[in-house]
Amino acid sequence: MPNFNLENYLNNFSYMPEFLRTEEQLSNFVKFLRYYYSGDSSECNLFNSLTDEEVYNYLFNIFFKEIACYGLSLKKITSKNIQFYNLQDVLDYFRNKTTNHLTENEILEMEKRFEDSKKNDSNIEYYRKELKYLPDFIKDFHNQKDLFKIIHGWYNPHSIENELLKKITFRDGQIFIIDYVLWCLSKYGFKIQRNNIEKSKFNSYFEQLNNWQKTKSETEISALTNLLKKT
């Protein structure tokens, strides 16, 4: 892909499924996600403390955009043993319900399909509990922490996203994304996967991780040295 431009790729949300690329579609997904967990006793406290706009920014202007820089995309998987639910179907339900583009019978039918999609399925539950919905490099809890520490430590301090990151700790972000967003998406067969574009077009995650760890160590050594000078 000789004409590939990373900036355009990110600005056009090309790392998201085709039906989740416009501002309206992404905003509709945020509303769906909030509804999906409404009334859930285990609902994430962070979710309750953020506005829809803040959830939108954290998901699409921070998290998914950050991992897209490493050549990772949200993609649908196929399985012979698991019948995943249709995410586009339920998102259409949300959009049409709010804009009144459906007849009463159509709304009832879509509501039934949506409620069915919230029911547990043994194959899907096994798939999720085995963490098969996560890419290999963040199946381990400590590796997840590394990723979110990078996300919460490498932004321009003057950007709007950084103001949001001051409100959200890396640990809150980790719980929200891993245990809620990706967990929900896994029921519909979506998983973070490497895209088909040449790797050299993207940043190296592990190089970024090494740089972060090196910077962190140097900062800690400098702080300790300054402390010793004062004693």
Sequence and secondary structure as in RCSB ss.txt:
>XXXX:A:sequence
MPNFNLENYLNNFSYMPEFLRTEEQLSNFVKFLRYYYSGDSSECNLFNSLTDEEVYNYLFNIFFKEIACYGLSLK
KITSKNIQFYNLQDVLDYFRNKTTNHLTENEILEMEKRFEDSKKNDSNIEYYRKELKYLPDFIKDFHNQKDLFKI
IHGWYNPHSIENELLKKITFRDGQIFIIDYVLWCLSKYGFKIQRNNIEKSKFNSYFEQLNNWQKTKSETEISALT
NLLKKT
>XXXX:A:secstr
 TT  HHHHHHTTTTS TTS SHHHHHHHHHHHHHHTTT TT  HHHHHS HHHHHIIIIIIIHHHHHTTTEEEE
E   SS     HHHHHHHHHHHHHT S HHHHHHHHHHHHHHTS  HHHHHHHHTTTTS GGGSSHHHHHHHHHH
HTTSS TTSHHHHHHHHS HHHHHIIIIIIIHHHHHTTTEEEEE SS GGGS  HHHHHHHHHHHHHHHHHHHHH
HHHHT 
